[in-house]
Amino acid sequence: MENIGEIDEGFYSRQLYVLGHEAMQRMGTASVLIAGMRGLGVEIAKNVILSGVKSVTVQDEGRTEWTDLSSQFFLRESHLGQNRATCSLQQLSALNPHVRVSAHTGPLDEDLLLQFEVVVLTDSSLGDQKRFGELCHSHGIKFIVADTKGLCGQLFCDFGEAFEVLDQNGEMPASAMIQNISKGNPGVVVCTDDQKHGFSDGTKVSFSEIQGMTELNSIDPVEITVRGLHSFSIGDTSAFSKYERGGVVTEVKQPCMLNFKPLSEALLNHELLKMNDFGKIIRHKTLHLAFQALHSFVKKEQRLPGVRSQSDAEALLATVRELNAVAQLEQLDEDAVRNLSFTAQGDLAPMNAFIGGLAAQEVIKACSRKFMPLQQWLYFDALECLPQDDQLGESSFSAKGTRYDGQIAVFGSAFQEKLERQKYFLVGAGAIGCELLKNFALIGLGAGEGGQITVTDMDFIERSNLNRQFLFRSQDIGKPKSEIAAKAVREMNPQVNITAHQNRLDADSEGVYGYDFFTGLDGVAAALDNVEARVYLDGRCIQHQKPMLEGGTLGSKCHTLVVVPHLTESYGPAKSSSNNAIPLCTLKNFPHRIEHTLQWARDQFEGLFKQTPENVNLFLRDAGFVERTLGHGDAEALEVLGGVWGSLEAMRTGGQRPANWEDCVSWARCKWETLYNNEIRQLLHCFPADQVTSTGLPFWSGSKRCPHPLTFDPNNTTHMEYVVAAANLYGQIYGIKGTTDVASIRKILEKVHIPSFTPKSSVKIHVTDEEMQEDKKRGSDDAEKARLEELKGKLASPSLKSSAMQMYPMDFEKDDDTNFHMDYIVAASNLRAENYDIPAADRHQSKRIAGRIIPAIATTTAAVAGLMCLELYKVVLGHKNISSYRTAYINLAVQYFVLSQPSRPQQFQVAGKKYTLWDDFLVEGRRGDQQEMTLGDLLQYIKDKYNLNVCSLFYGTAFLYSGQQERLQQSVSDVVRMVTKADIPPHKKMLELVPSFEEDEDCESVPPIRYLLP
């Protein structure tokens, strides 16, 4: 990986969108040593190897013990007594073919450490940390210490006295369109009001594309002072030319230099502690002393404190107090010290996943010089996981000679048995899903008698998954994710009971995941990549009163949420309310960012190669298609039916159906002319370049870029790339074989006739979406109605259907470089960008935006899954105090942590009584005589039990009751069948009915009636 071209973009695809090519290139030269191959060490190694450094050496002198199996996912029972590093080597090497992985089974020494750019110590003594820390500091080697003890974790970084960070946050440079720039001292820049500029005081910016005050286009980056959301001031512009129009302002990122202290110095500096949970500031300062005291205890006693040993805990606390005589902390969290002592022998997979994710991210920062490193200490704990009514004796926590001993040391054997009996449903076996399954297997979730994990994921493994979905290997490409993930965790822990499905979770799969399935669960974990699916799953969990663990990532950012019935708020539809849709008129006529041209190109692809062929196939097999389409409004019907007729009618008779490959090339060339010349000329005819608005301002200013038409040139690479991709795709939807031979395509183009075009004054182009909506309300004119009638007549022709063949619609697939999909998108977008003088985007950037790719990296995924499983402990233990739970919002790029208590569910009142979303009116539909309730029985039951009179009742959107007396004698099921005009599916065991009550008819929220069918 010595140059950018050698980076395997297929493998590193999603990570490249987090780190970028230059950072990945720097990482590709780094050698990393990771000392200690217990659970934390292997977690760090896994993440670092997946990230793509040059080489990783794992070091461990120790031999595998039972407690290692609690969190070391590459060790098996067959490895007991063998060297941990050697036993892990094969699995670690298989993670990434681009990284050299080796094992060192001897001790750490100076000669070994000097071979590496980064050294990571885990499970190490304080003496080794100081000694090797000094060595690394003096030789410019980046040095990281990571450790976990039970429910407490520690991280330390020393990157030397002069470490340069090239990009502090990894975000795309902020940019904005300019509306106006004043002449003055200082000059004030006003940006367009369609978005905030996103700058802060002191940001340096550069200018481009300004007309009039062109001096700004060539000056060095200038520092700004923010005046408002859309304005900022710069230096003296009074001597510059007058601003006329246009311009883009862009942030220029500045490197920064950091100074780190060696560990021996940093130990004494409490100012270097990074806080991550502001409810635990005293605790984390105390833990800084407690970890030092723990090292002293181990050095003196040659062992860790005994599990639940009161005497050892008091001895540890005494040492902390001695250290505090120097540190002078105003307050110590003595309970935290005792709990650290009680659980220090514990080794928990979720803790290692979280600290291991953070530590590996610091390795990436050290190698890439991207993102802000930890300065310099971080402590994390989840002591709130511990049982709240802890009455168990020491014997419950003693080692049992099982793979779960590291967990039993913290929670006891009774809790372990409870974990093993759990029945959990995991939705999603992608990046977070793989990490969760690994943690589930290690902690023994569902691994006992009666226990079960059900995982579903409809996706199949792709090459781009391998970089962060670590349960998959190259030989698994094309296989179902859920099946391969289940197989992998069975190998980690043969005791785990897991069933893999390939079902999408939605209303269509309720026959599989119905009432009986959900009522049999203990909880649900959501590892989903879209809001809609999360909201649906959240609704099912509310309906069946089940806890849900939820987490998500976006590059180096992540969040977690725990949903506990009757205790916390749900995920909720409010999370899906954000709307970042680009206005249609911007896409159609006034793009000003590359995102606009890429979305336009994607829309072109969907319309030409997917939607129209699908409409043609529907027309051919569905006699009611035309009439149904006419019901959608004249404008839409004209577009859809016109596309159907054109696709079926041969080119020689005025349609667009090709007979051969030459016709496909001809269509592509004519399409190019329409999109990049004719339509732009029409737009400039309607709005000339010198047009002014009613207020006297130039029409083409601010966010409106004035376009120019393109002239086709067969020697222009982008022009030909469009024709080649468009012609091949057009051929494919008709089953015509194409070619990529540019010379032969050029010969065909020489014979293509391009129809002449003259802009029309009768064409109306909408400037805003509101204007377009107003025109739609006014309806179609006589000419449009006449065209519709003509189309209906043409489509009714028997000869059209009799000679037609089905078409082959295309689903957009961004990761196949041979299918012409991205070739079309990149060329189509960049040509339109050229029309509007928008800087073009390369294939990599275009793929991210048009493919709506979520940037992803293994470190964040590991960390978020670790946090989710810490919440799982609390849910299984049955914690009733909301202060025990945590939601998390984290950005590993800048060490931003917000861990806070979840929100309580909002209350609402019905007839003076308080309810939350968790409340319902549960009704058993069977009467005492084994017959089903009538609707009248149901209403009477609600009145008798809850003292509420139902005045109306809905099932979905169907009105079941609004005073219709004749329905009261019918069974509830019969009324549902009657109003929905459909049978109730056999799997449906419960109906959710929404009432309104006479006592509070205007109440916006009411508990549903959950009616159990007999």
N, C-alpha and C positions, 0 to 999 in steps of 0.2 A: 504493500500500500504506500508506495513512495510518491505517487502522483495521483491527482484527483481522478483521473480516468480509471484507475485500478480499484476504486471503491465499488464494491458489489452493491449497486443500487437496488437490485431485486431483493437481496437479503436485508439490507439496512434501510429499506424504503421509509418506514414510519419513523425510525430514529433520526434519519437525515433531516426530517422536517423539524426535529427538536434541536439538533446540534449544528447542522449545516456541513457542507463539504470541507471547509477549511479546518474546522474543529476536529472533524473525523480524521482528516489527514494528519493533524498533529498527534491525535491519539494513536494512529497507526505506527508511530515510531517509538512508543513508550513500552517499557518492560516493567512489570509490576510483581512484587513479592507479597504474598498473603500468608502470614504465619498463624498456624492454628486451624485445624480442619474439623473442629466440632461444628455444631449447628450454625453459629454466627459466621465462622470462617467460610464454610461452604456456601452460605447465602451470598456473602460478598463476592466470592470467587465466581459463582454462577452469573451474577449481574455484571461483573467486570468483563468476563469472557464474552458474554452476549454483546457487550457494548462495542467491542472491536479494537482493543489495544493490540500491540504487536505480540506480546507474550505475557503469560502469567505463570509464575512458579508458586506452587502451594507447598508449605513446609509444615511438618508435624512429626515429632518424635514419638508421640503417644500411640497406644493401641486401642482398638475399638472396645467400648464397654456398653453394657445395657443402656445406661443413661444417655449415651450418644444417639441411640435410635429415637429418642424423644424429639429430636429436631434436626438430625443430620440425614437429609433425604436421599443421599447417595450411598449410605451404608445399610447393609442388610444383616440379618442374624448370622448368616454364614461368614461375615467379616469379623465376628467377635474374636478378639485376641490378635488381630492383624493390624498393621500400620494404617492409620486413618487416611493419610495423604495418598499412599499407594492405592488403597481400595477405592478412593474417590476419583482417581486419575482418568480412568476410561470414560466414565460418565461425563466428567467435566470437559474432556477433550472433544466429545461428540457434540457439545453445544454449539460450537462455531468453528467451521473448517478453516477460517482465516486467522485464527489465533493459535500460536504454539503454546501448549500447556505441558508443564513438567512438574515432577514431584521431587522434593528434597526431604529426606528422612533424618538428616543429621541436625545438630544444633545450629542456632543462629550465631554468626560471627561476623566480624568486620569485612572479611574478604567476600562473603556472600552478599551482604547488604550493598556493597559498593557497585555491584553489577546492575542495580535497578534505579529507575527514575522515581518510583513510588514504592514505599514500604508500608504495609498495614500489619499491625500487631493485634491479634485477638487472644483472649484467654491468657494474658501475659502478666508477669509480676511487675510491680512498680519499679523495682530495681532495673529490670530489662527495659522498661519504658523510658526511664531516665537515661540509661547508658546508650541505648540505640537511638534515642531521640537526640542526644548531643551529637552523636556520630553523623546522623542524617542532616542535622541543622548545619553542621560545619562543612559538609560536602555538597550542600545544595540538593539533597534528596528530600522529596516531599514525604512527610511522615504522618501517619494516621494511627490512632489507637481506638479500637472499638471493643466494647465489653458488655455483656448482659449477665445479670445475676437475678434469677427469678423474674420478678416483675419490674426490675429496675435496669436501666441501660445507660451507657456512657459513650460519648464520642469526643475525640480530640483531634485537632488538625494543626500541623506546623508546616507551612509551605515556604519557609525561609524568610530572610530579612528583606528581600525585594522581589515580591511575586507580582507579576503584571497580569491583570485581568483585562482581556481584550473586549469582552462584551459582558456587561454586568448582569443583565436580566434575560438575554436571549430572545427578547421580543423583536418583532419586525420594527424597523425605525418608523416612528410616527410621521405621518404626512398629511397635508391638507391643501385644498384648493383655495386660491386667493381671490377675494372679492374686491379689495381696495388697499392701496398703500398711500399714506399721506406724505407730503414733503414737509419735513420739520426736524427738530432735534429734541426728543427722539422722534423718528418716524414710527407711525403706528400701522401695523399690518392687520387687516380685518379679513378673516376667512369666511368662506361660505357657511351658511347656517344649517346645512344638511347634516353636519356632524361636528362634534367638539374637536378642537385641534389636538388635544392630548399632550401638550407640552407642559413643562414645569419651569419655574425660574432657574436660570443658569443653563438650560438646554442650549446646545449649539445647533444651528440650523443652516442649511444651504438653500438657495433659490434657483429655480429653472423655469423656462418657458414664459417669463414675464415679457409683456409687450409694453413699450413706453419706457418705463424705468429699468432699462436693460442692464444698467450698471450692476444691479443686484445679482444678475445671472453669473457674473464672473468673479465676484468677491469671495474671499475665504470664508469658512463657516463663522457665523456671528452668534454671540450670546444674546439671549432674549430675556425680557421681563414680562411675565404674564399679566395682562390687564383684565381678561375675562375668558369665558369659555370659548369665544370665537376670535379673540384679539390678543395681540402682544406688541410690545415695542422693541425696536432695534436701535442701532446707532443713528447718527446724523444723516438724514436723507435729503437735506435742504438743497444740496448742490446737484442732486441727481435730476434726470429728466422726469417729466410728469408721467405718472402711472396711467396706462390706457386700459389694459384688460389682461386676463389670464394669469397664469403662474401657479407653480406648485412649490410649497415649502416643505422641506424634509429634514427630519432629525439626523444629525451626524453624531454617531456614537463615539465616545471618548474613552480610551483605556484609562485604567487607574492602577496605582502601585500600592501594594499592601505589605505591611511589616508584621511578621509573626515572631512570637517569643518561643524559645525552646521549652519543652514540657516542664523541666525543673523550675524554670522561672514562672511559667504560666500557672503552676500549681498554687502559687501564693496570691494570684490576682483574681479576685472574685468579679472584677469588672469584665472579665472575658467570658462570663457565663451567658449563653444564649437562652433566653426564656422561650418556652413553647406552650405553657399552660399558665395563664396569669392567675389562676386560682392556687398555684403551687409554687410561688416564688420562694417562700421560706423553705419549703421542702427541697427544692432543687439546690439551693445554697447549702443546705444540710447534707444532701447526698454527695456534694463535692468533698466534704470532709469524711462522710461515711465510707466512700469507696477507698479513700486513703487509709482509713482505720481498718477496713477489711483486708487490705494488703498487709498491714502490720500484723493483724490477727493470723493470717495464713502463714506469714514468715515465722511467727513465734510458735504456732501450734502445729504447723505442717498439715493443716486441714482447713476446710471452710467451717464456719459455725454450724453446730448441729441443728438439724431440722426441728423447729419449734422449741429449741433449747433456751429456757429463760436465762440460765447462767451465762451462756455465750452471748446472748443479746445484751445483757447488762455489761459484760466485759467490752463489747463493741461500743456501747454507748459511752462508757467511761473514756475510751480512747478518743471518741469524737469530742467529748468535753475538753480533753487535754489539747486537742488540735485547735479548738475554738478559743483557747486562751491566747493563741497567736492571731487567729483569724478575726476574732472579735465580732462574730455575728450577734446581732441583738437578740435573736430568737432562734432556737433549734426546734426542728420537728422530730421530737424524740420517738414518737410512734412510728415514724417512717424508718428510723434507724433500727428499731426493734423488728419491724416487719422485713426489712432488708436482711437482717440476721436470720430470722425464721425461715426465709425462702431462698437464701443465697445458693443453696445446693440445687435449686430448681433450674431447669433448662427448658424454656418454652419456645416452641416454634413461632408463634405470633410475635413475640418480642424480638427474636432473631430476624424475622422477616422485616420488621419495621426498622430496627437499628441497622440491619444489613443493607436495606435499600438506601438509607441515608449515607452510610459509609461508602457504598459503591458510587453514589452520586459525587461524593467528595473526591474519590479516585478519578472520576471523569473530569471534574473541574481541574484537578492537578495536572492531568495529561493534556487537556484541551485548552486551558486558560479561558474557558467560557463559563459564565455564571459566577456569582459571588460565593467564595468559600466560607465555611464556618470559621468564625473568629471568637474563641478557639475551642471552648468547651460547650458541650450540650449534654444535659441530663434529661432523661425521660423515664416516667414511671407510670404503671397502671395498678398501683396498690389498691385502688378502689375496686378492683376485681375480686379481692379476697372475700370469703364468706362473711356476711354481716352478722350472722348469729353463730359465730365460731365456738363451738363447745367440744370439738374433737380433740382427743388426746394425741400425744406424740406418735403413738404406734400407728395411727391412721395414715401418717405421712411418711412412714419408713419405707425403704426400698423393698420391692417385692420380687426383684429379679425379672422384670418385664420391660418391654420397650417403652412403657409409659412412666418409668420411675422418675424421670426429670420433671414430669408434670404432677405426679402424686406428691412429690416433695413440697409443692406449693399448695395444692388444693385438696389433697387427701384421696384415699382409695374410693370412698363412697361417691365423690364427685366424678371420679374416673368411670365408675360403673354407670352413672347417670349419663355421661357423655356418650358412652358406647351404645346406650339404648335409644338415643335420639333418632328421629326420622326427619331428615332435612331435604328440602327441594332447592337445588341450585339451577338457576336459569342463566345459561351462558357458559360456554367452555372456551372462551377466548383468552385474552391476556390475564384479566383479573380472575376469570374462572379457573384457569390452570393454577394460579397461585393459591386460590382458595382451596382447591382440591388437594394440593400438596399439603397445606396446613391441616385440612380436615383429616387426611390420612395419618399425619404425624401425631395429632392430638387424640386420635381414636374415635372421632365423631362417627356414630352409626356403625362402629366396628364390633359390636357385641350382639348377643342374642336379642332379636327384636329390633335392632337398629338398622337404619337404611339411609343411603344417600341416593336420591334420584337426580340425575343431571340431564338437561335437554339443551341442545343447540342444533339448529338446522343447517349450519354452515359446514363446508368442507375445508380441509387444510390447504392453504396456499403458501407459496414460498416466502412471501413477505411476512407471514405469521411467525416464522422460525426464530426471528430476532428477539422476540419477547414472550412468546407462548412456549415456555421452555419444556413442556411435556412432549412436544412434537419434534420429529427429526425429518430429514429430507426424504427418507423412504416412506414417510406417512403422507406426503403431498397427494391430494385428491381423495383422501379418506375422511370419514365423518369425525369432526372434532371431538364430539362427546364420547364416541367409542374409544378413540385412541387415548384420550385423557383418562378415561376410566381404567383402561388397561395399564397405563403408566402408574397410576396411584395404587393399583392392586399389587404391582411389583414393589412399590415402596412399603406397603403394609398389606400383606396377604389376608389379614383379618377383616379389612374394610368390606362392608356390604354396599355395593354400588351398582345401580342400573342406569344404563345410558339410553337416551331417546334422541331422535332427530326431529322433534316437533317444534314448530313455531308456537310461542305462547300467545294466543289470542282467542277470540270468541269461538273460532273454528275448532280449537283443540279442547274445548270444555268437555267433550265426551271422554277424553283421557284424564284431564285435570279438573274433575268435577267436585261435587260436594263430598263424596266419600274420600277422594284423594286428599283434599285440603283438610278435612276434619281429622284425618289420620296423621297429619304432620305436626311436628313440634315447632318448626320454623322454616323460613324461606331466606335464601340469599340471592340477591340480584347482582349479576355480573353482566349488565346489558350496556349497549353502546348507543341507545337512543332514548329520548325522554318519553315518547309515546308508550313504549313497552314497559318502562318503569311505572308510569301512571296506571297502566292496566293491571300490572302485578300488584301494585299498591292497593288498588281497589279490591282485588280478590283477597288480599290479606286482611283488609278491614272487614270485608264481608264474612270471612271465616275466623276473625279474631286471632290472627297469627302474627307473631313478631317477624320483622323483616330487617335484614342487614343489607345496606345499599352502599355502593361506592362507585366512583368514576374517576377517570384521569383525562387530562388534556396536556400532553407533553410532560413538563416537569411539575404541573399542578395536579392536585388530587383533592377529593372530598370523600367523607364518609358520613353516613347517617344511620342511626339505629331507630327503628320504629317498634315501640312496645305497646301492646294493647292497653288502653285506659290510662297510660302513663305519659306518652309523648304524642306530639303531632305526627301526622302521616307524611309521606313524601309529597302527595297532594298535587292536584292539577295546577296549582299556582306556579309550580316549577316549569311548566310548559308554556307560560304566557309570553315569553320573550319573542319578539318578531323582528327578524333582521332581513326581511324580504326586500329585494331591490324593486323600486317602483317600475311598473311595466313600461311607462313612457321613457324612463331612463334607459332601460334595456333596448327598446325599439329604436330610439332616435337620438338620445342624449347621453351616451356613456362618457364617463370621465375617469374611470379607473380600470385597470386590467381585469379586476373581478367582474366588472360589468360585461366586458367583451367575452370573457370565458363563460359566464352564465348564459349569454346570448348564444354562444357556439354550442353549449350543451343543450339549450332549448332547440336549436336548429337540428342537432343530432336526433333528439327525442322525437321531434315532429316528423322529420323526413324518413328516418330509418326504423322507428318503432311505432309511433302512434298511427301514422297513415297506413302502414301495412296491416296493423291490427284492425283498424277500421275497415279496410278492404275485406279482410277475412270474416269480420262480423257481418258485413253486408252480404257476402256470398252465402253464408249459412243461416242468417236470421232475417226472415221475411219482414219483421217489424222494425228493422234497424232505421230505415229512412224516416218513418213516422215518429219514432222515439227521438231521433236527432232533431227533427223539426220542433219538438217540444222544448228544446234547450234555448230557443231564441234564434232569430233570423241570422244574426251576425255569426254565431258559432256554427249554425247549420250550413251557411254558405261556405265557410272555411272547411268544415269536415266533409261535406258532400262533394264540394269541388275537388278536394284532394282524392276522394274515392274515385270519382269519375276520371280524373286525369291519370290516376295510376292504372286504370283498367283500359283506357282508350289508347290505341297505338299511336306512336309519334307521327306516323305518316298521315294520320287522320285528325291531327290536332291535339292528341293527348300526350302523355308522358311515358307510356309503357315502351320500354326498349325491346327491340327484336334481337339485338346482338351486342357485342362488346363495344363496337363503334358508337352505337346509340348511347351507351352509358357515358362514354367520354364526351360526346356531344352535349348530353344533359349537364354534366359537371361543368363544362366550359360555359354554357349558357347561364347556369346557376351562379357561377362566379361573376358574370357580367351583371346579372340582376342585383346581387347583394352588394358588390363593391364599387359599382359604377352607377347603374341606373337609379337605384334607390337613394344614393347620396345626391345625385343630380336633382332628383325630385324634391328632396329635403331642402336643398339650397334654393330651389325655385320657390318653394313656399316661404322659406326664411333666408333671404339673401345675406351674404357675409356682412353687409353694411347696415342691416336692419336695426332699428332702434325701437325700444318699448315705448309705451304711452308716457312713461316718466322721463324719456329722453336718454336712458341708458342703453348701451349696445345690447341687443338681444343675445348675441354670442359672447357672453362674459360670465364670470363666476364659475359655476360648475358646468356651464354649457360650452363645450369645445366646438369650435367651428370645423366641420369636416371638409375633406376634399376627395373627389372621386379618384379611383385608381385606374390605370390603363394596363390591360393584360400584356404580360411579357413572357413568352415561353422560355426565356433564358433566366427568368427570375426564379430562384429556388423555392421561395414560399408560394408563389403563384402555382408552380407545378406540383408542389406537395399537396396543395388543396385539390387540384384536379385529379391526381393519382388516388388520393384517399377517397374523395367523393365518388369518383367513377367506380372504384372497387366496391365500396359500400352499396352503391346503387345497384350494381350488378348482383351482389349477394342477396338483396331482398327479392330479386326476381329469379335467383338461381342461375345467373350467368357468370361464368368464370372470367376473371380479369387478369391483369398483369401489372408488374411494377417496372416494366421496361420503359424508361422515360423516352428513349429515342423513338420507339414505335408509337408511343402516345403522342409525341410531337407531330409525327407524320399524319396521324388521324386528325389532330387539331387544325392542320393546314386546310382541311376540307370542310371544317365546321362553319356553317353559316350563322352569323350572329345577327338576330333581328335588330333593326334600327329602333331607337327609343327617343321620344320627345316628351319632356316633362309636361304635366297637365295642370292647368290652373284650377280644375274642378276638384282636385284631391285635397282632402282635409287631413292634416296631421295634428294629433293631439299633443299639447305641451305638458299637460299634467294628467294624472290618473283620474282626478276628480272631473276634469273636462270630458274624459273618455266615458266615465260612468254616466254623466249627464246626457251624453249623446245616445248611450245605450237605452236610457229611460225613454227617450223620445221615439225610439223604435226605428224601423228601417224605412227607407224611402221607396217610391214606386219602382225605381230601377233595380233595387236589391230584390224586391218581391218578384219582379219579372225574371231576374236571373235565377232565383230559387225555383220558380215554376219550370223554367227551361231545364234546370238540373234534374228536377223530379222526373220530367219526361225522358231525359236521356238515360237516367238510372233505371227507368221502368222498361227499357228496351230489352226484350228477351235475348237478343243476340249478344248483348253485353255480358250477361251472366253465363250464357252457354259457352262462350269462347274463353272465359276467364279462368285463370289458374290461381291457386292460393299464393300468397306472398309469404316471405320469411322475415318477420320482425326481429329486431336486434335489441337485446338488453345490454346497456352500456357496461363494459368491463374495462376498467382502467389499468389493470395489472398485466394484461396480455399485449406484449409489444408487437405481435404479428397480426393483430386483427383489424388494423387501420382506425380503431376508435380514437385513440389519443392522437394519432397522426392527423385525423380530421379536426379534432378539437383545437390542437395547437395552431394549425395553419389557419383555420377559420377565425379563431380569436385574434391572432397576430395581424391578419389582413385587416380586420375591422379596427384593431388598435392603430394600424397605419393610417386608415381613413381619418381617424380622430387625433392623430399625433400623440397617442398614448404609448409610452415605452413598452416594447414587447416583453413577453415572459418566455423563459426557456421551458423545455418539456417537463423538467422536474417541478418547477413552480406551478405550471399549468395543471399538472396531474393532481397536485395537492388541492388546488382551488376547485377545478372542475369535477374532480373525483370526490370532493368533500371528505378528504382524508383527515382523520383525527391523528395528529402527531402523537407518537407513543414511544416510551422507553421503559426498559425492564425495571429500572430502579424505582420509579414511581409506582409501578404496578405491584412490586413486592411490598413496598411500604403500605400502600392502601389496603392490601389483603391482610397484612399483619394487624392493622388497626381494626379492621372488620372482625377479625377473629378474637381480639381482646374484648370487643363488645359481645361476641358470642358467648364467651365465658360468663359474662354478667347475666345474659338472658337465660342461659341454662341453669345458673345458680338461682335465678328467680329474684334478682335484686328488685326491691320495691321502691327504693329511694331514687328519684330522678337525678339527684346530684352524683350518683355513681356512674351515670352514662356520659358518653362524650360524642359530640359531632366534631368533625375535623375539617378544616380548610387549610391546605398546605401548598406552598410553592417551594420545592426543593432547590430551584435555581437561585433563589435569593434568601433561603433560610427563613421563610415566612411561615409562621405557625399560628393558627387560631384553633385551639381545642376548647370547647365550651359545652355547657350543659344543653341538652336538646330542649326545644320548646314544648311546653305543655299543650295539650289539645285545646283549641278554642271552645268556649262554652256558648250555647245558645239556649234560649228559653222557648218552651211551648206551654202555653196555659200556666205560666208562672213557675214551671218546673225546669231545672237546668239539665241539659244533655250535652254530650260531645259526639264527635263523629263515630266513636266506638259504641255508642248506645244503639240498640234496636229493640223492636217489639217482636220477639221470637214466638211463633205460633205453630203448634203441632197440628197439622191439617186433619188428622184422623180423630173422629168423634168416638165416644165411648162404645158405640154400637158398631165400630169398625168401618162405618161409612165416612166419606169425606165431608168436611164442613161445607155448608152452603155459604154464599157470600154474606147472607144475613147473619149466619152464625159467627162469621169472622168479625163483622162490625160489632156484634153484641159482645163478643169476647174482649175486644179492645175497650169497649165501654165499661164492661164489668171490672176488668183488671187494671186499666190505666185511667179510668174516669174521663175518657176522651170520646167525642162523637165524630166519627169519620163522615165528612161531607163529600169528599171525592177521593178517587183512588186510581193511580196509574200503574201500568206495567210497562216499563220502557217508555215509549211514546204513545202507547195505546191507553185510551180512556176506559177503565174497567167499570167505573161507577161515578155517577154524578146525579144521584137521586132516582135512577131508573128502578122502580119498585119491582118490575117483573124479573129483574136479575137476582133479586135477593133469595129466591127459592132455588136458584141453580147452584151447582157446586162451583167452588172457586176455579177449578181446572176448566170446567165447561165455559165459564165466562171468559177466561183467558183465550181458549180456543176460538170462541165466537168472535171476539173483538180483533184478535190477531190474524184470523183466518188461516191458522196453521196449527198443526199438532204440537204438543209439548214433547221435545226430544226425550227418549227413554232415559238418558243419563241425567236429566234434570231432576234433582231431588229437592231443590229449594227455589222458590220464586221470591224475587225482591220487589216488593210493592211499595210505592211512594204515596202516602196519604196526605190529605190536608184535613184540618179539624175545625169544627164549628167554633171551638173555644179560642182558636188563634189562626183564623183563615189566611191572614196575610203573612204568616211566618215564613221567612225565606228558607230556613233549614228545619227539617223535621227528621227524627229517626225513622228509618225504613221499617216496614213490616217484613220480616223474613219468615216466609210461609213454607213449612216443611211439607212436601207432598206425601200423601199416605202411600 
